[in-house]
């Protein structure tokens, strides 16, 4: 198979994949809306629902990914002498930093919504 045939095959496969992805997303959204209508819920109510911690989550994830990228660069440039063999560090540290940011965001959200867990047992219910 020549490069021209591989290019045409790649174009066909990517077009079919893109169509299948868009069709699948529309199909699942329609199925979800129909299920909401069956339960008596207006599907448009969920579209404008506020997400109070979305910016915190995104900010902490991007901050963690940026710090991971910086740490990977520092390791690659100053500590590890081998060049061209440390590319995995960038992917690994970006993923680890983003994950740490998301975990920290979860802990902040949990603390804000549930209150301080040490003082929860002292609250009288009833």
Number of C-alpha atoms within 10 A of each C-alpha: 5 6 8 9 10 11 11 11 12 12 12 12 12 12 12 11 12 12 12 12 12 10 12 12 12 12 12 11 12 13 12 13 16 15 13 14 12 10 9 9 13 12 14 10 8 9 7 7 8 8 7 9 13 11 11 17 20 15 16 21 24 18 18 23 24 16 18 23 22 15 17 20 17 12 15 19 13 8 9 11 11 9 9 8 10 16 12 10 17 19 14 15 21 23 17 18 22 25 17 18 23 21 15 17 21 15 12 14 16 13 12 10 9 9 11 11 10 7 8 10 9 8 7 6 5 3
